[in-house]
């Protein structure tokens, strides 16, 4: 349904409606289309006038759609009008309408009304993250930072995860402010990024840099850099934190992963206890390994190539002198097929130990078991992010240790853009998270915003140092 370019008279709407007789919800479809095409508000108003004349009033769903169009175009007066109509006609509004009203009003000079609405929603249910963030940004924009912080804490207390967008707003609107509590809040946000292994994107990173450089009387300087493989920052020559776990941390992690992930409730969903016991016996017999490879995962790295060739290539790249490799495979790899040539399989088996699991097995638990059992030096190769396992872990300390161990032990395989060769991005010697010594901060960042978590840690860093 294509909306008209200009407002129509009731008669013209009636005629148009008759053309779309098959559409029972003509008005709703038309308004949806207006939102999509960003039609002028007056065109939508003329449709509502026609509906009111024909039916005596305008239904809730149509009002909400009209409201969405007004919010999209930041028409404050119209948003307030719709709110007045809805308040008079309906005892309660559902959360979608409240979210729209809060978003629309918080972007206007009537932003304090959005705060009142947020309080109304709280009486009935937990407001959405978007509603909280609209109000936080509105308060920040108007330099009411203590109000913004109060709302932010309220939101965190309700277990709502903030978007990078709202975290960036704190840095954008706090520039040049002298406020010890606010400064502590922003440092806490940076530590939140650290604890949750979140990497800011380029624009967020620049906001952080500008905020530091604007702190009155503190003389911070920010530089973009790449950390050396040794873990030294070329700008300030500071050595970044080591990615290795202490003996104690390693043992805590090993015990928890064994309890929560390997013997936890999901391991045997896709594998039998007998098979896992056979695997444990196989590993104990041949310990220790230096690198454990998720064979099936690696075999798909270049989709256009034969799977056994991909795996063969990876094994050849990793099989250096005296390096002991364990490849986790599947039984179907032992059947000659277009993807699995048995002569190539035999050659691989001369260079690495193979364990072939049933075709329905879940091999992440196998991967974790063999790597942790082999000791602190052992690395693993997979293109998976292992998020499910982090989620199985029962407490935040272990989840943090798991992430740190993963960052220091996962060798990431990526095929180069031309697809000619495989690249192994080595596990880091230094820990790739936000870190500080007090007079320095080092913040890893990505160029682009990524919705998905990625197992590929960034190679780019912001170095901030306080010059004496």
DRENDO-1510 file (C-alpha; in Angstrom, 1 decimal, always signed):
<recs>
REC; n; res; u; v; w
REC; 1; UNK; +0.0; +0.0; +0.0 .
REC; 2; UNK; +1.5; +3.3; -1.1 .
REC; 3; UNK; +0.6; +6.3; +1.0 .
REC; 4; UNK; -0.6; +9.5; -0.7 .
REC; 5; UNK; +1.8; +12.4; -1.0 .
REC; 6; UNK; -0.5; +15.0; +0.6 .
REC; 7; UNK; -3.4; +15.0; +3.0 .
REC; 8; UNK; -6.7; +13.7; +1.6 .
REC; 9; UNK; -10.3; +14.7; +2.3 .
REC; 10; UNK; -12.7; +12.1; +3.9 .
REC; 11; UNK; -14.3; +11.4; +0.5 .
REC; 12; UNK; -10.9; +10.7; -1.1 .
REC; 13; UNK; -9.9; +8.3; +1.8 .
REC; 14; UNK; -13.3; +6.5; +1.4 .
REC; 15; UNK; -12.6; +6.0; -2.3 .
REC; 16; UNK; -9.1; +4.8; -1.7 .
REC; 17; UNK; -10.4; +2.4; +1.0 .
REC; 18; UNK; -12.8; +0.9; -1.5 .
REC; 19; UNK; -9.9; +0.2; -3.9 .
REC; 20; UNK; -8.4; -2.0; -1.2 .
REC; 21; UNK; -11.6; -3.8; -0.2 .
REC; 22; UNK; -9.7; -7.1; +0.5 .
REC; 23; UNK; -7.8; -5.4; +3.3 .
REC; 24; UNK; -9.8; -5.5; +6.5 .
REC; 25; UNK; -7.1; -3.6; +8.3 .
REC; 26; UNK; -6.7; -0.9; +5.6 .
REC; 27; UNK; -6.0; +1.9; +8.1 .
REC; 28; UNK; -3.4; +0.0; +10.0 .
REC; 29; UNK; -1.6; -1.2; +6.9 .
REC; 30; UNK; -1.7; +2.4; +5.5 .
REC; 31; UNK; -0.2; +3.8; +8.8 .
REC; 32; UNK; +2.5; +1.2; +8.8 .
REC; 33; UNK; +3.3; +2.2; +5.3 .
REC; 34; UNK; +3.5; +5.8; +6.3 .
REC; 35; UNK; +6.0; +5.0; +9.0 .
REC; 36; UNK; +8.1; +3.1; +6.5 .
REC; 37; UNK; +8.0; +5.9; +3.9 .
REC; 38; UNK; +8.3; +8.6; +6.6 .
REC; 39; UNK; +5.2; +10.4; +5.3 .
REC; 40; UNK; +4.3; +13.9; +6.5 .
REC; 41; UNK; +2.4; +13.9; +9.8 .
REC; 42; UNK; -0.5; +15.9; +8.1 .
REC; 43; UNK; -1.1; +13.0; +5.7 .
REC; 44; UNK; -1.5; +10.6; +8.7 .
REC; 45; UNK; -3.7; +13.2; +10.5 .
REC; 46; UNK; -6.1; +13.4; +7.6 .
REC; 47; UNK; -6.4; +9.6; +7.7 .
REC; 48; UNK; -7.3; +9.7; +11.5 .
REC; 49; UNK; -9.8; +12.5; +10.8 .
REC; 50; UNK; -11.5; +10.2; +8.2 .
REC; 51; UNK; -11.5; +7.3; +10.7 .
REC; 52; UNK; -13.0; +9.4; +13.5 .
REC; 53; UNK; -15.8; +10.7; +11.2 .
REC; 54; UNK; -16.6; +7.2; +10.0 .
REC; 55; UNK; -16.3; +5.2; +13.2 .
REC; 56; UNK; -16.9; +7.9; +15.8 .
REC; 57; UNK; -13.4; +7.5; +17.4 .
REC; 58; UNK; -9.9; +6.3; +16.6 .
REC; 59; UNK; -8.8; +2.9; +18.0 .
REC; 60; UNK; -5.8; +2.3; +20.3 .
REC; 61; UNK; -3.7; +0.5; +17.6 .
REC; 62; UNK; -4.1; +3.3; +15.1 .
REC; 63; UNK; -3.2; +5.9; +17.8 .
REC; 64; UNK; +0.0; +4.0; +18.7 .
REC; 65; UNK; +1.0; +3.8; +15.0 .
REC; 66; UNK; +0.4; +7.5; +14.6 .
REC; 67; UNK; +2.4; +8.1; +17.7 .
REC; 68; UNK; +5.3; +6.1; +16.2 .
REC; 69; UNK; +5.3; +8.3; +13.2 .
REC; 70; UNK; +5.3; +11.5; +15.3 .
REC; 71; UNK; +8.2; +10.1; +17.4 .
REC; 72; UNK; +10.1; +9.2; +14.3 .
REC; 73; UNK; +9.8; +12.8; +13.1 .
REC; 74; UNK; +10.3; +14.4; +16.6 .
REC; 75; UNK; +7.0; +16.3; +16.5 .
REC; 76; UNK; +6.8; +17.2; +20.2 .
REC; 77; UNK; +3.4; +19.0; +20.1 .
REC; 78; UNK; +1.7; +16.0; +18.3 .
REC; 79; UNK; +3.3; +13.5; +20.8 .
REC; 80; UNK; +1.8; +15.5; +23.7 .
REC; 81; UNK; -1.6; +15.7; +21.9 .
REC; 82; UNK; -1.7; +11.9; +21.4 .
REC; 83; UNK; -0.7; +11.4; +25.0 .
REC; 84; UNK; -3.5; +13.6; +26.2 .
REC; 85; UNK; -6.0; +11.7; +24.1 .
REC; 86; UNK; -4.7; +8.3; +25.3 .
REC; 87; UNK; -4.8; +9.4; +29.0 .
REC; 88; UNK; -8.4; +10.5; +28.6 .
REC; 89; UNK; -9.6; +7.4; +26.7 .
REC; 90; UNK; -7.7; +4.5; +28.1 .
REC; 91; UNK; -7.3; +3.5; +31.8 .
REC; 92; UNK; -3.8; +2.0; +31.1 .
REC; 93; UNK; -1.4; +1.9; +28.2 .
REC; 94; UNK; +0.7; -1.1; +27.3 .
REC; 95; UNK; +4.5; -0.9; +27.4 .
REC; 96; UNK; +5.0; -0.3; +23.7 .
REC; 97; UNK; +3.0; +3.0; +23.9 .
REC; 98; UNK; +5.0; +4.0; +27.0 .
REC; 99; UNK; +8.3; +3.3; +25.3 .
REC; 100; UNK; +7.3; +5.4; +22.3 .
REC; 101; UNK; +6.1; +8.3; +24.5 .
REC; 102; UNK; +9.3; +8.2; +26.6 .
REC; 103; UNK; +11.5; +8.1; +23.5 .
REC; 104; UNK; +9.6; +10.9; +21.9 .
REC; 105; UNK; +9.5; +13.2; +24.9 .
REC; 106; UNK; +13.0; +12.6; +26.0 .
REC; 107; UNK; +14.3; +14.0; +22.7 .
REC; 108; UNK; +12.4; +17.2; +23.3 .
REC; 109; UNK; +12.3; +20.2; +25.6 .
REC; 110; UNK; +9.6; +18.3; +27.5 .
REC; 111; UNK; +12.1; +15.6; +28.5 .
REC; 112; UNK; +11.1; +15.8; +32.2 .
REC; 113; UNK; +7.7; +14.4; +31.2 .
REC; 114; UNK; +9.5; +11.3; +30.0 .
REC; 115; UNK; +10.9; +10.9; +33.6 .
REC; 116; UNK; +7.4; +11.1; +35.0 .
REC; 117; UNK; +6.2; +8.4; +32.6 .
REC; 118; UNK; +9.2; +6.2; +33.5 .
REC; 119; UNK; +8.0; +6.4; +37.1 .
REC; 120; UNK; +4.5; +5.5; +36.0 .
REC; 121; UNK; +5.8; +2.4; +34.2 .
REC; 122; UNK; +7.8; +1.3; +37.2 .
REC; 123; UNK; +4.6; +1.0; +39.3 .
REC; 124; UNK; +3.3; -1.7; +36.9 .
REC; 125; UNK; +6.4; -3.4; +35.4 .
REC; 126; UNK; +10.1; -3.1; +34.7 .
REC; 127; UNK; +10.6; -0.4; +32.1 .
REC; 128; UNK; +12.5; -1.4; +28.9 .
REC; 129; UNK; +16.2; -0.8; +28.5 .
REC; 130; UNK; +15.3; +1.7; +25.7 .
REC; 131; UNK; +13.1; +3.7; +28.0 .
REC; 132; UNK; +15.8; +3.9; +30.6 .
REC; 133; UNK; +18.4; +4.8; +28.1 .
REC; 134; UNK; +16.2; +7.6; +26.5 .
REC; 135; UNK; +15.9; +9.2; +29.9 .
REC; 136; UNK; +19.6; +8.8; +30.8 .
REC; 137; UNK; +20.6; +10.4; +27.5 .
REC; 138; UNK; +18.1; +13.2; +28.0 .
REC; 139; UNK; +19.4; +14.0; +31.5 .
REC; 140; UNK; +23.1; +13.8; +30.2 .
REC; 141; UNK; +22.3; +16.2; +27.3 .
REC; 142; UNK; +20.9; +18.7; +29.8 .
REC; 143; UNK; +24.1; +18.3; +31.9 .
REC; 144; UNK; +22.1; +16.8; +34.8 .
REC; 145; UNK; +24.8; +14.1; +35.3 .
REC; 146; UNK; +23.8; +13.0; +38.8 .
REC; 147; UNK; +20.2; +12.3; +37.6 .
REC; 148; UNK; +21.7; +10.4; +34.7 .
REC; 149; UNK; +23.8; +8.3; +37.1 .
REC; 150; UNK; +20.8; +7.6; +39.3 .
REC; 151; UNK; +18.8; +6.3; +36.4 .
REC; 152; UNK; +21.8; +4.3; +35.2 .
REC; 153; UNK; +22.2; +2.6; +38.6 .
REC; 154; UNK; +18.5; +1.9; +38.7 .
REC; 155; UNK; +18.7; +0.3; +35.3 .
REC; 156; UNK; +21.6; -1.9; +36.3 .
REC; 157; UNK; +19.9; -2.9; +39.5 .
REC; 158; UNK; +17.1; -4.3; +37.3 .
REC; 159; UNK; +19.6; -6.5; +35.4 .
REC; 160; UNK; +19.2; -4.5; +32.2 .
REC; 161; UNK; +22.5; -4.6; +30.2 .
REC; 162; UNK; +23.4; -1.1; +28.9 .
REC; 163; UNK; +24.1; -0.6; +25.2 .
REC; 164; UNK; +27.5; +0.9; +24.2 .
REC; 165; UNK; +25.4; +3.9; +22.9 .
REC; 166; UNK; +24.3; +5.0; +26.4 .
REC; 167; UNK; +27.8; +4.3; +27.9 .
REC; 168; UNK; +29.3; +6.5; +25.2 .
REC; 169; UNK; +26.7; +9.3; +26.1 .
REC; 170; UNK; +28.2; +9.5; +29.6 .
REC; 171; UNK; +31.7; +10.3; +28.1 .
REC; 172; UNK; +30.3; +12.7; +25.5 .
REC; 173; UNK; +28.3; +14.8; +27.9 .
REC; 174; UNK; +30.8; +14.8; +30.8 .
REC; 175; UNK; +33.6; +16.6; +29.0 .
REC; 176; UNK; +35.4; +19.2; +31.0 .
REC; 177; UNK; +33.3; +18.7; +34.1 .
REC; 178; UNK; +35.0; +18.8; +37.5 .
REC; 179; UNK; +33.1; +16.2; +39.6 .
REC; 180; UNK; +34.9; +13.5; +41.5 .
REC; 181; UNK; +31.8; +11.2; +41.7 .
REC; 182; UNK; +31.2; +11.5; +38.0 .
REC; 183; UNK; +34.8; +10.7; +37.3 .
REC; 184; UNK; +34.6; +7.6; +39.4 .
REC; 185; UNK; +31.4; +6.5; +37.6 .
REC; 186; UNK; +33.2; +6.8; +34.2 .
REC; 187; UNK; +36.2; +4.8; +35.5 .
REC; 188; UNK; +33.7; +2.2; +36.7 .
REC; 189; UNK; +32.2; +2.0; +33.2 .
REC; 190; UNK; +35.7; +1.3; +31.8 .
REC; 191; UNK; +36.1; -1.5; +34.4 .
REC; 192; UNK; +32.7; -2.8; +33.4 .
REC; 193; UNK; +34.0; -3.1; +29.8 .
REC; 194; UNK; +37.0; -4.9; +31.3 .
REC; 195; UNK; +35.0; -7.4; +33.3 .
REC; 196; UNK; +32.7; -8.3; +30.5 .
REC; 197; UNK; +35.4; -8.3; +27.7 .
REC; 198; UNK; +33.6; -5.6; +25.8 .
REC; 199; UNK; +35.5; -3.8; +23.1 .
REC; 200; UNK; +34.4; -0.2; +22.3 .
REC; 201; UNK; +34.0; +0.7; +18.6 .
REC; 202; UNK; +36.0; +3.6; +17.0 .
REC; 203; UNK; +33.5; +6.4; +17.8 .
REC; 204; UNK; +33.1; +5.3; +21.4 .
REC; 205; UNK; +36.9; +5.0; +21.8 .
REC; 206; UNK; +37.3; +8.6; +20.5 .
REC; 207; UNK; +34.7; +9.8; +23.1 .
REC; 208; UNK; +36.7; +8.2; +25.9 .
REC; 209; UNK; +39.9; +9.8; +24.6 .
REC; 210; UNK; +38.3; +13.3; +24.4 .
REC; 211; UNK; +36.9; +12.9; +27.9 .
REC; 212; UNK; +40.2; +12.0; +29.4 .
REC; 213; UNK; +41.9; +14.9; +27.6 .
REC; 214; UNK; +39.2; +17.3; +28.9 .
REC; 215; UNK; +39.5; +16.5; +32.6 .
REC; 216; UNK; +40.4; +19.8; +34.2 .
REC; 217; UNK; +44.0; +20.0; +35.5 .
REC; 218; UNK; +44.9; +16.4; +34.9 .
REC; 219; UNK; +46.9; +16.6; +31.7 .
REC; 220; UNK; +45.9; +13.2; +30.0 .
REC; 221; UNK; +47.2; +12.4; +26.5 .
REC; 222; UNK; +45.7; +9.7; +24.3 .
REC; 223; UNK; +47.5; +7.9; +21.4 .
REC; 224; UNK; +46.3; +5.1; +19.1 .
REC; 225; UNK; +48.8; +2.3; +18.8 .
REC; 226; UNK; +49.4; -1.4; +18.3 .
REC; 227; UNK; +50.8; -3.4; +21.2 .
REC; 228; UNK; +54.0; -5.4; +20.5 .
REC; 229; UNK; +53.9; -9.1; +20.6 .
REC; 230; UNK; +55.9; -9.0; +23.8 .
REC; 231; UNK; +53.0; -7.0; +25.4 .
REC; 232; UNK; +54.9; -3.7; +25.5 .
REC; 233; UNK; +53.0; -0.5; +24.6 .
REC; 234; UNK; +55.2; +1.4; +22.0 .
REC; 235; UNK; +53.8; +4.8; +23.3 .
REC; 236; UNK; +54.4; +4.7; +27.1 .
REC; 237; UNK; +56.6; +1.5; +27.2 .
REC; 238; UNK; +54.3; +0.0; +29.8 .
REC; 239; UNK; +54.1; -3.8; +29.9 .
REC; 240; UNK; +50.5; -5.0; +29.7 .
REC; 241; UNK; +49.1; -7.6; +32.0 .
REC; 242; UNK; +50.1; -11.2; +31.3 .
REC; 243; UNK; +47.4; -13.4; +29.8 .
REC; 244; UNK; +48.5; -16.4; +31.9 .
REC; 245; UNK; +46.5; -17.5; +34.9 .
REC; 246; UNK; +48.2; -18.1; +38.2 .
REC; 247; UNK; +48.5; -21.7; +39.4 .
REC; 248; UNK; +45.6; -21.1; +41.8 .
REC; 249; UNK; +43.4; -19.5; +39.2 .
REC; 250; UNK; +44.1; -22.3; +36.7 .
REC; 251; UNK; +43.1; -24.9; +39.3 .
REC; 252; UNK; +39.9; -23.1; +40.2 .
REC; 253; UNK; +39.0; -22.8; +36.5 .
REC; 254; UNK; +39.8; -26.5; +35.8 .
REC; 255; UNK; +37.7; -27.7; +38.7 .
REC; 256; UNK; +34.7; -25.4; +37.8 .
REC; 257; UNK; +34.8; -26.4; +34.1 .
REC; 258; UNK; +35.0; -30.0; +35.0 .
REC; 259; UNK; +32.1; -29.6; +37.4 .
REC; 260; UNK; +29.8; -27.2; +35.5 .
REC; 261; UNK; +30.6; -27.9; +31.8 .
REC; 262; UNK; +32.0; -31.3; +31.5 .
REC; 263; UNK; +30.0; -33.1; +34.2 .
REC; 264; UNK; +27.3; -30.5; +34.1 .
REC; 265; UNK; +23.8; -31.2; +32.9 .
REC; 266; UNK; +24.4; -30.6; +29.2 .
REC; 267; UNK; +27.5; -32.5; +28.2 .
REC; 268; UNK; +25.7; -35.8; +27.6 .
REC; 269; UNK; +22.9; -34.2; +25.7 .
REC; 270; UNK; +24.6; -35.1; +22.5 .
REC; 271; UNK; +27.2; -37.7; +23.7 .
REC; 272; UNK; +26.9; -40.8; +25.8 .
REC; 273; UNK; +28.7; -41.2; +29.2 .
REC; 274; UNK; +30.4; -44.3; +27.7 .
REC; 275; UNK; +31.8; -42.3; +24.8 .
REC; 276; UNK; +33.1; -39.6; +27.1 .
REC; 277; UNK; +34.7; -42.2; +29.4 .
REC; 278; UNK; +36.4; -43.7; +26.4 .
REC; 279; UNK; +37.7; -40.3; +25.4 .
REC; 280; UNK; +39.0; -39.6; +28.9 .
REC; 281; UNK; +40.9; -42.9; +28.9 .
REC; 282; UNK; +42.3; -42.1; +25.4 .
REC; 283; UNK; +43.5; -38.7; +26.6 .
REC; 284; UNK; +45.0; -40.0; +29.9 .
REC; 285; UNK; +47.0; -42.6; +27.9 .
REC; 286; UNK; +48.6; -40.0; +25.7 .
REC; 287; UNK; +49.0; -36.8; +27.8 .
REC; 288; UNK; +50.2; -34.1; +27.5 .
REC; 289; UNK; +49.2; -32.4; +24.2 .
REC; 290; UNK; +50.5; -29.0; +23.0 .
REC; 291; UNK; +47.6; -28.1; +20.7 .
REC; 292; UNK; +44.0; -29.5; +20.6 .
REC; 293; UNK; +42.2; -29.0; +17.3 .
REC; 294; UNK; +38.4; -29.0; +16.7 .
REC; 295; UNK; +38.7; -30.9; +13.5 .
REC; 296; UNK; +35.2; -30.5; +12.1 .
REC; 297; UNK; +35.2; -26.8; +12.8 .
REC; 298; UNK; +38.6; -26.2; +11.1 .
REC; 299; UNK; +37.6; -28.4; +8.1 .
REC; 300; UNK; +35.0; -25.8; +7.2 .
REC; 301; UNK; +37.3; -22.8; +7.2 .
REC; 302; UNK; +37.3; -22.5; +3.4 .
REC; 303; UNK; +33.9; -23.6; +2.1 .
REC; 304; UNK; +35.0; -24.1; -1.5 .
REC; 305; UNK; +37.8; -26.4; -0.6 .
REC; 306; UNK; +37.6; -30.1; +0.3 .
REC; 307; UNK; +37.1; -30.5; +4.0 .
REC; 308; UNK; +40.0; -32.9; +4.5 .
REC; 309; UNK; +42.3; -30.5; +2.6 .
REC; 310; UNK; +41.4; -27.7; +5.0 .
REC; 311; UNK; +42.2; -29.9; +8.0 .
REC; 312; UNK; +45.3; -31.3; +6.4 .
REC; 313; UNK; +46.6; -27.8; +5.7 .
REC; 314; UNK; +45.9; -26.6; +9.3 .
REC; 315; UNK; +47.7; -29.7; +10.7 .
REC; 316; UNK; +50.7; -29.0; +8.5 .
REC; 317; UNK; +50.9; -25.4; +9.6 .
REC; 318; UNK; +50.8; -26.4; +13.3 .
REC; 319; UNK; +52.8; -29.6; +13.3 .
REC; 320; UNK; +56.2; -28.2; +14.0 .
REC; 321; UNK; +59.1; -30.2; +15.6 .
REC; 322; UNK; +58.0; -32.1; +18.7 .
REC; 323; UNK; +54.6; -30.4; +18.9 .
REC; 324; UNK; +52.0; -32.9; +20.0 .
REC; 325; UNK; +48.6; -32.4; +18.3 .
REC; 326; UNK; +45.3; -33.9; +19.2 .
REC; 327; UNK; +42.5; -33.6; +16.6 .
REC; 328; UNK; +38.9; -34.2; +17.6 .
REC; 329; UNK; +37.2; -35.8; +14.6 .
REC; 330; UNK; +33.9; -37.5; +13.7 .
REC; 331; UNK; +33.4; -41.1; +12.7 .
REC; 332; UNK; +32.1; -40.1; +9.2 .
REC; 333; UNK; +35.6; -38.8; +8.4 .
REC; 334; UNK; +36.7; -42.4; +8.3 .
REC; 335; UNK; +34.4; -43.2; +5.4 .
REC; 336; UNK; +35.8; -42.4; +1.9 .
REC; 337; UNK; +33.8; -39.6; +0.4 .
REC; 338; UNK; +34.3; -36.5; -1.8 .
REC; 339; UNK; +35.1; -34.5; +1.3 .
REC; 340; UNK; +37.1; -37.1; +3.2 .
REC; 341; UNK; +39.8; -38.8; +1.1 .
REC; 342; UNK; +41.2; -41.8; +3.1 .
REC; 343; UNK; +44.8; -41.4; +1.8 .
REC; 344; UNK; +44.8; -37.8; +3.1 .
REC; 345; UNK; +43.3; -39.0; +6.4 .
REC; 346; UNK; +46.1; -41.6; +6.8 .
REC; 347; UNK; +48.8; -39.0; +6.2 .
REC; 348; UNK; +47.2; -36.7; +8.8 .
REC; 349; UNK; +47.1; -39.5; +11.3 .
REC; 350; UNK; +50.9; -39.8; +11.0 .
REC; 351; UNK; +51.3; -36.2; +12.2 .
REC; 352; UNK; +48.6; -36.0; +15.0 .
REC; 353; UNK; +46.6; -38.1; +17.4 .
REC; 354; UNK; +42.9; -38.4; +16.3 .
REC; 355; UNK; +39.9; -39.2; +18.4 .
REC; 356; UNK; +36.8; -39.9; +16.3 .
REC; 357; UNK; +33.5; -39.3; +18.2 .
REC; 358; UNK; +30.0; -40.3; +17.2 .
REC; 359; UNK; +28.6; -38.1; +14.5 .
REC; 360; UNK; +26.0; -36.6; +16.9 .
REC; 361; UNK; +28.5; -35.7; +19.7 .
REC; 362; UNK; +29.0; -32.3; +21.0 .
REC; 363; UNK; +32.8; -31.8; +20.9 .
REC; 364; UNK; +33.3; -28.6; +22.9 .
REC; 365; UNK; +33.4; -30.5; +26.2 .
REC; 366; UNK; +36.0; -32.9; +24.7 .
REC; 367; UNK; +38.1; -29.9; +23.5 .
REC; 368; UNK; +38.0; -28.2; +26.9 .
REC; 369; UNK; +38.8; -31.4; +28.8 .
REC; 370; UNK; +41.8; -32.4; +26.7 .
REC; 371; UNK; +43.2; -28.8; +26.7 .
REC; 372; UNK; +42.8; -28.2; +30.5 .
REC; 373; UNK; +44.1; -31.8; +31.3 .
REC; 374; UNK; +47.2; -31.2; +29.2 .
REC; 375; UNK; +48.3; -28.3; +31.4 .
REC; 376; UNK; +48.8; -24.5; +31.3 .
REC; 377; UNK; +50.9; -24.5; +28.1 .
REC; 378; UNK; +48.3; -26.3; +26.0 .
REC; 379; UNK; +46.4; -24.2; +23.3 .
REC; 380; UNK; +43.4; -25.0; +21.3 .
REC; 381; UNK; +42.1; -24.2; +17.8 .
REC; 382; UNK; +38.5; -23.5; +17.0 .
REC; 383; UNK; +36.5; -20.8; +15.3 .
REC; 384; UNK; +33.8; -21.0; +17.9 .
REC; 385; UNK; +33.4; -18.5; +20.6 .
REC; 386; UNK; +32.4; -21.1; +23.3 .
REC; 387; UNK; +29.7; -18.7; +24.7 .
REC; 388; UNK; +27.5; -21.6; +25.9 .
REC; 389; UNK; +30.2; -22.8; +28.2 .
REC; 390; UNK; +30.8; -19.4; +29.7 .
REC; 391; UNK; +27.0; -19.3; +30.4 .
REC; 392; UNK; +27.1; -22.7; +32.1 .
REC; 393; UNK; +29.7; -21.5; +34.6 .
REC; 394; UNK; +28.1; -20.7; +37.9 .
REC; 395; UNK; +29.8; -17.6; +39.1 .
REC; 396; UNK; +31.3; -14.4; +37.7 .
REC; 397; UNK; +34.8; -15.0; +38.9 .
REC; 398; UNK; +35.0; -18.3; +37.0 .
REC; 399; UNK; +33.4; -16.7; +34.0 .
REC; 400; UNK; +36.1; -14.0; +34.1 .
REC; 401; UNK; +38.9; -16.6; +34.4 .
REC; 402; UNK; +37.4; -18.6; +31.6 .
REC; 403; UNK; +37.4; -15.6; +29.3 .
REC; 404; UNK; +41.0; -14.7; +30.3 .
REC; 405; UNK; +42.1; -18.3; +29.8 .
REC; 406; UNK; +40.4; -18.4; +26.4 .
REC; 407; UNK; +42.0; -15.1; +25.3 .
REC; 408; UNK; +45.4; -16.5; +26.1 .
REC; 409; UNK; +44.9; -20.0; +24.7 .
REC; 410; UNK; +42.6; -19.9; +21.7 .
REC; 411; UNK; +44.5; -19.9; +18.4 .
REC; 412; UNK; +42.1; -18.3; +15.9 .
REC; 413; UNK; +42.1; -19.6; +12.4 .
REC; 414; UNK; +41.0; -17.3; +9.6 .
REC; 415; UNK; +41.4; -17.8; +5.9 .
REC; 416; UNK; +42.9; -14.8; +4.1 .
REC; 417; UNK; +40.7; -12.7; +1.9 .
REC; 418; UNK; +42.1; -14.1; -1.3 .
REC; 419; UNK; +41.5; -17.5; +0.2 .
REC; 420; UNK; +44.9; -18.7; -0.8 .
REC; 421; UNK; +46.2; -19.4; +2.6 .
REC; 422; UNK; +45.2; -19.9; +6.2 .
REC; 423; UNK; +46.2; -17.4; +8.9 .
REC; 424; UNK; +46.7; -18.4; +12.5 .
REC; 425; UNK; +46.2; -15.5; +14.8 .
REC; 426; UNK; +48.3; -16.6; +17.8 .
REC; 427; UNK; +47.0; -16.5; +21.3 .
REC; 428; UNK; +48.3; -13.4; +23.0 .
REC; 429; UNK; +51.0; -13.3; +25.6 .
REC; 430; UNK; +49.3; -10.2; +27.1 .
REC; 431; UNK; +45.7; -9.9; +28.2 .
REC; 432; UNK; +43.5; -8.1; +25.7 .
REC; 433; UNK; +41.1; -6.2; +28.0 .
REC; 434; UNK; +40.8; -2.7; +29.3 .
REC; 435; UNK; +43.5; -2.2; +32.0 .
REC; 436; UNK; +44.9; +0.6; +34.1 .
REC; 437; UNK; +47.9; +1.4; +36.4 .
REC; 438; UNK; +46.4; +4.7; +37.7 .
REC; 439; UNK; +48.4; +7.0; +35.5 .
REC; 440; UNK; +47.9; +4.9; +32.4 .
REC; 441; UNK; +44.8; +3.3; +30.8 .
REC; 442; UNK; +45.0; +0.9; +27.8 .
REC; 443; UNK; +41.8; +0.2; +26.0 .
REC; 444; UNK; +41.5; -2.3; +23.1 .
REC; 445; UNK; +39.0; -1.2; +20.5 .
REC; 446; UNK; +37.4; -2.3; +17.2 .
REC; 447; UNK; +37.0; +0.0; +14.2 .
REC; 448; UNK; +33.4; -0.9; +13.7 .
REC; 449; UNK; +30.5; -1.5; +16.0 .
REC; 450; UNK; +29.7; -5.3; +16.2 .
REC; 451; UNK; +26.4; -6.5; +17.4 .
REC; 452; UNK; +27.7; -10.1; +17.7 .
REC; 453; UNK; +30.4; -11.0; +20.1 .
REC; 454; UNK; +33.5; -12.1; +18.2 .
REC; 455; UNK; +36.2; -14.4; +19.4 .
REC; 456; UNK; +38.7; -12.3; +17.5 .
REC; 457; UNK; +40.2; -9.9; +19.9 .
REC; 458; UNK; +41.2; -6.4; +18.6 .
REC; 459; UNK; +44.7; -5.6; +17.5 .
REC; 460; UNK; +44.2; -1.8; +18.0 .
REC; 461; UNK; +44.6; +0.0; +21.3 .
REC; 462; UNK; +44.1; +3.5; +22.8 .
REC; 463; UNK; +47.0; +4.4; +25.2 .
REC; 464; UNK; +46.1; +7.1; +27.7 .
REC; 465; UNK; +48.8; +8.5; +30.0 .
REC; 466; UNK; +48.8; +11.2; +32.5 .
REC; 467; UNK; +51.8; +13.5; +32.0 .
REC; 468; UNK; +53.3; +14.8; +35.2 .
</recs>
